[in-house]
């Protein structure tokens, strides 16, 4: 009896946005009288961080510190339409809508600043700390708080903007499947290192090497959390998870987390992750949707590593100890019965 | 001075050398001249502190006065005719306020994609004359307390006449199989007159005829639960102006609003969804299953009503990731080039369509994986069986296909004694390639992620493979 080590690979791509498009999202943005910009959305943050990404996209476009941006979501009485948080679409759709809204608001902001400073709006820039200033003459500047007050009380202007992103819906050709399904594709490759206990059938994933091409890491910390969490889910799908362990039989379905297992802290492999960025022309600052993709490559990489370790080819998910042991038994029978 | 409260972050490194020109061209910032100021920077997640200190408010933190609780009585059969529903014992349970049946639901149909013109209307909110899966909701018990609602639900008596169930996707498609859902008339979804979603690209049979090797294998998955920390639910609060305020953990607020209004047959603006802060979704919270019946209960009792799944409902009744069965047959040349791929996919929708017809089309769009294969044939079947309806889950249509496709690639490499990464690099799609769905590929980067993963894992690739690129045809 032995611990058998193996390595397996898998490479994947993943589409951004709802299949075939037709999934719009809107954003509205306005400045309060003291220069805080409120983004109104109806988008849902499931924990992945869309509120933070929306604020970053707005701050970047406005040229203001992120502290000047608030996100108000999700209330259907006050927020404009969002199709929803799924299909790796949140960052791409909502990010683009926010950028469009913020760009319109920025235009008004610069126009009002031009009036206040008595210069041409085209000669103005933002410095990222809260000031709008004349290019090449940095002492000629105005802070967004003073500007927003002036816009409201002196000029009668709203500093606001509207944004929407829609990939127009398309339909597949029924005969051939010709279609335009995606906005862009993200990519990933996983190398998994596993150890198989040939006595118990237990598979332990020791290490994952993951390279991800994601367009642009808008927030590198959240992107890291997303890929690491996603890879964990891939390990979980590979080794543990199903509501019907003897599918297609409906028997023995788990009803709680005592019967429905997922990797605990001791089961988590060492993860080595690397980002590549090939910006998407239609992505917000080049970003692609990566939420769903990150769970996918680890599953076949683990299946292939198990084969590499012990010669058992698992064709059914999940790769439970029972399946590994049955596979090992079948291999032994094959050796004993020469054909 | 260091701030002892300043957070530190785990950061995966960003490789800046690959696609350096394209990164620079796209990374000029708002004024066209400088670098980004906020994009690409670590900004603390706006809700992190609230989540870790327990101050974030989720829908269940809404606790209006006179809150009533809803629990479902569910089918304990896989497939049966309902002969009789006896509510008398349940109504006698102290604290039970009302029991809703199908007759109380104004438009007793789930219509998830109706507003964008996609059917079908194949699923009742509450069962009418038949149940088609174990756990299908039959009647909703509304009570003063959660305990009374549970007790009431347990005391509903349903008389059934069992019907033969079918659980296997290929069995379900055979002639004479039990019919799961009369609405469809057969056990599969129909795509514009076709029995499945098809891909037809090139001539796959000719490819098999001239291939050096033909490999065919089968893959199978089982349903997977989204397993969010926070289960699916809502609290509906009737307002003084006659509107309903729905606190929900839906993944899609307007989707929930629109579909709930269609079921209630009320004007859309009678409803208001308040949400946006959710304890995990993973696709499990897009089916609009709790809000409609909770709204009916709130209107019937004129009280706030809470309907939240318990963990067992979340695991066995809430729609999981579909089980899939996939057959892949490949035509391969001796040098590893794949010249033809034929895929037969069966997606187990369970008893009702939900989002599975969409997911099956998404699966077809994903084939034959991230490779340039000149001849591709795929039949993707959306099949009805007597199990919990499957629906959206992270990557549905793609995740299980990737398990099959990438296992297949490994087996081909081993059968031909080829390096598994070189086999992938040889077949990887590149910019300008025509995909099987006839869209020209752009922005591809499969070659580069393979090269980087090989480098990280210490897997040596020959110079010719290290020089390959997604933007050129070098090395092919």
Interface residues (C-beta under 8 A of the other chain):
Chain A: X7 X8 X9 X10 X11 X12 X13 X14 X15 X19 X20 X22 X41 X42 X43 X44 X45 X46 X47 X49 X51 X52 X55 X56 X57 X59 X60 X61 X62 X63 X65 X66 X71 X73 X74 X75 X76 X77 X79 X81 X82 X83 X84 X85 X86 X106 X125 X126 X128 X169 X172 X174 X175 X176 X177 X178 X179 X180 X181 X182 X184 X185 X187 X188 X189 X190 X191 X193 X209 X210 X211 X212 X213 X215 X216 X217 X218 X219 X220 X221 X222 X223 X224 X225 X227 X228 X233 X237 X241 X242 X243 X244 X245 X247 X248 X249 X250 X253 X254 X255 X256 X257 X260 X262 X272 X273 X274 X275 X276 X277 X278 X279 X280 X281 X285 X286 X291 X292 X293 X295 X296 X297 X299 X300 X301 X303 X304 X307 X313 X315 X316 X317 X318
Chain B: X9 X10 X11 X12 X13 X14 X15 X16 X18 X19 X22 X23 X25 X26 X27 X29 X30 X31 X36 X37 X38 X39 X40 X41 X42 X43 X44 X45 X46 X47 X51 X78 X116 X134 X167 X168 X169 X191 X192 X193 X194 X197 X198 X199 X200 X201 X217 X218 X219 X220 X221 X222 X223 X224 X225 X227 X250 X251 X252 X253 X254 X255 X257 X271 X272 X273 X274 X275 X276 X277 X278 X279 X280 X281 X282 X283 X286 X311 X312 X315 X316 X320 X323 X348 X358 X361 X362 X364 X365 X366 X369 X370 X378 X385 X387 X388 X392 X394 X395 X397 X398 X399 X400 X402 X403 X404 X405 X406 X407 X409 X410 X411 X414 X420 X421 X424 X428 X429 X436 X437 X438 X439 X441 X443 X444 X445 X446 X448 X449 X450 X452 X453 X454 X456 X457 X459 X470
